[in-house]
């Protein structure tokens, strides 16, 4: 089995325990990567939804098993950062067990400089100060996802590709665009005050790889709609990977895989750059 070999992998917002988590896709991604360090940047398990009933499947358990296998058998360092949906961890942080580190923030020593890593909910005023409104907003978001699922069933009947209603709203509604912009500015400023050259975050489900002044801003997106991750290559460069491109390079073993292992609807395409270990040539 061919695999993508990189120095670091950064994932966030998998939201295990929810019906909309694309757990089969993230499991496929993790099975086909090898790395020295895996950074799980918050909201990996959705405690909020599990309290309301949620949906935990064997595929969700399999995600935990894959991560533990990376930790135990492949000597991968696992860094788990608390998010707002798994905020129960805040009572016990920091925790360290050999190669497993569970923290609020993390300083990643990249080849080309130091990066501040945090989930990002600290800059969300509603999440931080108005917990009831945050839960209400989360309920509304999942209702929107439910409508989106039904709408995309109708689109599939008509032979149309997957379309994300919530991503369209975030891209077009002025207040949502402003919220994302302010979030990025605040988190970049925090990285600047910490003497870092960049920052890695999640939380807002908006993947990004760009410069904000002198700060390299990386957002790993989510595994509900965008299906994206950040990787650090062996030469120290970072890349935002979209699953739709990844699965073309590293396909499922056969097209008749079980339903929970099927690839998702289309996501926006980006030019991939998959590299082998210590090499700048594409993986074959």
C-alpha positions as CSV (number, residue, x, y, z in Angstrom):
1,X,0.0,0.0,0.0
2,X,1.5,3.4,-1.0
3,X,1.4,6.1,1.6
4,X,2.0,9.8,2.0
5,X,5.1,10.3,4.2
6,X,5.4,13.7,5.9
7,X,6.9,15.2,9.0
8,X,3.6,16.4,10.6
9,X,-0.1,16.1,10.1
10,X,-2.6,18.5,11.6
11,X,-6.3,17.6,11.8
12,X,-9.2,19.3,13.6
13,X,-13.0,19.3,14.0
14,X,-13.6,15.6,13.2
15,X,-16.7,15.7,15.5
16,X,-16.8,12.0,16.3
17,X,-20.2,11.2,17.8
18,X,-22.2,13.1,15.2
19,X,-24.1,11.8,12.2
20,X,-22.3,14.3,9.9
21,X,-18.8,13.4,10.8
22,X,-17.0,12.0,7.7
23,X,-15.3,9.4,9.8
24,X,-14.8,6.9,7.0
25,X,-12.9,9.5,5.0
26,X,-10.7,10.6,7.8
27,X,-9.9,7.0,8.7
28,X,-8.9,6.4,5.1
29,X,-6.7,9.5,5.2
30,X,-4.9,8.4,8.4
31,X,-4.4,4.9,7.2
32,X,-2.5,6.3,4.2
33,X,-0.2,8.7,5.9
34,X,3.0,8.2,7.9
35,X,4.3,11.0,10.1
36,X,6.5,11.8,13.1
37,X,3.9,13.9,14.8
38,X,0.1,14.0,14.6
39,X,-1.6,17.1,15.9
40,X,-5.3,16.7,16.7
41,X,-6.4,20.3,17.0
42,X,-9.6,20.3,19.0
43,X,-13.2,19.1,18.5
44,X,-12.1,15.6,17.6
45,X,-14.9,14.1,19.8
46,X,-18.1,16.1,20.0
47,X,-19.1,15.9,23.6
48,X,-21.9,18.4,23.1
49,X,-23.7,16.1,20.7
50,X,-23.0,13.0,22.6
51,X,-24.7,14.5,25.6
52,X,-27.8,15.0,23.4
53,X,-27.7,11.4,22.2
54,X,-25.3,11.7,19.2
55,X,-24.3,8.8,17.1
56,X,-21.3,6.7,17.9
57,X,-20.5,3.9,15.4
58,X,-17.8,1.3,14.9
59,X,-16.1,3.6,12.4
60,X,-15.8,6.2,15.2
61,X,-14.2,3.6,17.4
62,X,-11.9,2.7,14.6
63,X,-10.6,6.2,14.4
64,X,-9.5,5.9,18.0
65,X,-7.8,2.6,17.3
66,X,-5.9,4.1,14.3
67,X,-4.6,6.9,16.4
68,X,-3.6,4.5,19.2
69,X,-1.8,2.3,16.7
70,X,0.1,5.3,15.4
71,X,1.1,6.1,19.0
72,X,2.0,2.5,20.0
73,X,3.4,0.8,17.0
74,X,4.7,3.6,14.8
75,X,6.2,5.7,17.5
76,X,4.2,8.8,16.4
77,X,4.0,11.7,18.8
78,X,0.3,12.6,19.3
79,X,-0.6,16.1,20.4
80,X,-4.2,16.5,21.3
81,X,-5.5,20.1,21.9
82,X,-8.7,20.8,23.7
83,X,-11.5,22.3,21.6
84,X,-14.8,23.8,22.7
85,X,-16.8,20.6,21.9
86,X,-14.4,18.5,24.0
87,X,-14.0,21.1,26.7
88,X,-14.4,18.5,29.5
89,X,-10.7,17.9,29.0
90,X,-10.0,21.4,30.4
91,X,-10.3,20.1,33.9
92,X,-7.4,17.8,33.5
93,X,-4.8,19.7,31.4
94,X,-2.0,19.5,30.8
95,X,-1.5,15.7,30.5
96,X,1.5,13.8,29.2
97,X,1.9,10.1,28.8
98,X,5.1,9.2,26.9
99,X,4.3,10.2,23.3
100,X,0.8,11.5,24.1
101,X,0.5,15.2,25.0
102,X,-2.9,16.7,25.8
103,X,-2.8,20.5,26.2
104,X,-4.6,23.8,25.6
105,X,-1.9,25.3,23.4
106,X,1.2,23.9,21.8
107,X,4.4,25.4,20.2
108,X,5.3,23.5,17.1
109,X,9.0,23.7,16.2
110,X,8.8,23.6,12.4
111,X,11.9,23.3,10.2
112,X,11.3,26.9,9.1
113,X,10.2,28.4,12.4
114,X,8.0,28.2,15.5
115,X,4.2,27.9,15.1
116,X,1.6,28.5,17.8
117,X,-1.0,25.8,17.7
118,X,-4.4,26.2,19.4
119,X,-8.0,25.3,18.5
120,X,-9.1,29.0,18.4
121,X,-12.3,29.0,20.4
122,X,-10.6,31.4,22.8
123,X,-11.4,34.2,20.3
124,X,-15.0,33.2,19.9
125,X,-16.9,35.5,22.4
126,X,-20.1,33.6,22.2
127,X,-18.4,30.2,22.9
128,X,-16.3,31.7,25.7
129,X,-18.8,33.9,27.5
130,X,-22.3,32.8,26.4
131,X,-22.4,29.0,26.7
132,X,-26.1,28.8,26.2
133,X,-26.0,30.7,23.0
134,X,-23.1,28.6,21.8
135,X,-25.1,25.4,22.3
136,X,-28.1,27.0,20.6
137,X,-25.9,28.0,17.6
138,X,-24.5,24.4,17.5
139,X,-28.1,23.1,17.4
140,X,-28.9,25.4,14.6
141,X,-25.8,24.4,12.7
142,X,-26.7,20.7,12.9
143,X,-30.2,21.5,11.8
144,X,-28.7,23.2,8.8
145,X,-26.6,20.1,8.1
146,X,-29.7,18.0,8.3
147,X,-31.4,20.2,5.7
148,X,-28.2,20.0,3.6
149,X,-28.2,16.2,3.7
150,X,-31.8,16.1,2.4
151,X,-31.1,18.7,-0.3
152,X,-28.1,16.8,-1.5
153,X,-30.1,13.5,-1.7
154,X,-32.4,15.4,-4.1
155,X,-29.3,16.8,-6.0
156,X,-27.9,13.2,-6.4
157,X,-31.2,12.1,-7.8
158,X,-30.8,14.7,-10.5
159,X,-27.2,13.7,-11.1
160,X,-25.8,16.9,-9.6
161,X,-22.6,17.1,-7.5
162,X,-22.5,17.7,-3.7
163,X,-23.1,21.3,-2.6
164,X,-22.6,22.7,0.9
165,X,-25.3,25.1,2.1
166,X,-23.5,26.2,5.2
167,X,-20.2,26.9,3.3
168,X,-22.2,29.0,0.8
169,X,-23.8,31.0,3.7
170,X,-20.4,31.6,5.3
171,X,-19.0,32.8,2.0
172,X,-21.9,35.2,1.2
173,X,-23.4,36.5,4.5
174,X,-21.5,39.7,5.4
175,X,-21.6,39.0,9.2
176,X,-20.1,35.5,8.7
177,X,-17.4,36.8,6.4
178,X,-16.6,39.5,9.0
179,X,-16.5,37.0,11.8
180,X,-14.0,34.8,10.0
181,X,-11.8,37.8,9.1
182,X,-11.7,39.1,12.7
183,X,-11.0,35.6,14.0
184,X,-8.0,35.3,11.6
185,X,-6.7,38.8,12.6
186,X,-6.9,38.1,16.3
187,X,-5.2,34.7,16.2
188,X,-2.4,36.0,14.0
189,X,-1.8,38.9,16.4
190,X,-1.5,36.4,19.3
191,X,1.1,34.4,17.3
192,X,3.0,37.6,16.7
193,X,3.1,38.5,20.4
194,X,4.3,35.0,21.2
195,X,7.3,35.5,18.8
196,X,6.0,32.8,16.4
197,X,6.2,33.0,12.6
198,X,2.9,31.2,12.1
199,X,-0.2,29.8,13.7
200,X,-2.3,26.6,13.2
201,X,-5.9,26.5,14.3
202,X,-9.4,25.1,13.5
203,X,-12.7,25.9,15.1
204,X,-14.4,28.0,12.3
205,X,-14.5,25.1,9.8
206,X,-12.9,27.4,7.2
207,X,-9.6,25.9,5.8
208,X,-6.9,28.3,4.9
209,X,-3.2,28.6,4.1
210,X,-2.1,32.2,3.7
211,X,0.0,35.1,4.9
212,X,-1.5,37.6,7.3
213,X,1.2,40.3,7.2
214,X,4.3,38.5,8.6
215,X,2.3,35.6,10.1
216,X,1.7,32.3,8.2
217,X,-1.9,31.5,9.0
218,X,-3.0,27.8,8.7
219,X,-6.5,26.5,9.4
220,X,-7.0,22.8,9.1
221,X,-10.7,23.1,8.3
222,X,-13.0,20.2,9.4
223,X,-14.1,16.7,8.6
224,X,-17.8,17.5,8.2
225,X,-17.9,19.5,5.0
226,X,-14.4,20.7,3.9
227,X,-12.6,17.5,4.6
228,X,-9.2,19.1,4.8
229,X,-5.9,18.7,6.7
230,X,-2.6,20.4,6.9
231,X,0.7,18.6,6.4
232,X,4.3,19.7,7.0
233,X,6.6,18.2,4.4
234,X,10.2,17.1,5.1
235,X,11.6,20.3,3.6
236,X,9.6,22.4,6.1
237,X,6.8,23.6,3.7
238,X,3.2,23.3,4.6
239,X,0.3,22.2,2.4
240,X,-3.5,22.3,2.8
241,X,-4.7,18.9,1.5
242,X,-8.3,18.3,0.4
243,X,-9.6,14.8,0.6
244,X,-11.1,14.9,-2.9
245,X,-7.5,15.2,-4.2
246,X,-6.0,12.8,-1.7
247,X,-8.4,9.9,-2.5
248,X,-7.4,10.2,-6.2
249,X,-3.8,9.6,-5.3
250,X,-4.6,7.0,-2.6
251,X,-7.9,5.4,-3.6
252,X,-9.9,2.9,-1.7
253,X,-8.9,-0.8,-2.4
254,X,-12.1,-1.4,-4.5
255,X,-15.1,0.5,-5.5
256,X,-17.4,-1.9,-3.7
257,X,-16.3,-0.9,-0.2
258,X,-18.8,-1.0,2.6
259,X,-21.1,2.1,2.8
260,X,-19.2,3.5,5.8
261,X,-16.0,3.4,3.7
262,X,-17.4,5.2,0.6
263,X,-15.9,8.5,-0.6
264,X,-17.9,11.7,0.1
265,X,-19.4,14.1,-2.3
266,X,-17.2,16.4,-4.2
267,X,-15.2,19.2,-2.5
268,X,-13.5,22.1,-4.3
269,X,-10.4,21.0,-6.1
270,X,-6.8,22.2,-5.4
271,X,-3.5,21.2,-6.9
272,X,-2.1,18.5,-4.7
273,X,1.6,18.0,-3.9
274,X,2.1,14.6,-2.3
275,X,5.7,13.9,-1.4
276,X,7.6,10.8,-0.3
277,X,9.8,10.9,2.8
278,X,13.0,13.1,2.4
279,X,12.1,13.6,-1.2
280,X,10.6,16.3,-3.4
281,X,9.3,13.8,-6.0
282,X,5.6,12.8,-5.9
283,X,4.6,9.5,-4.3
284,X,4.0,6.8,-6.9
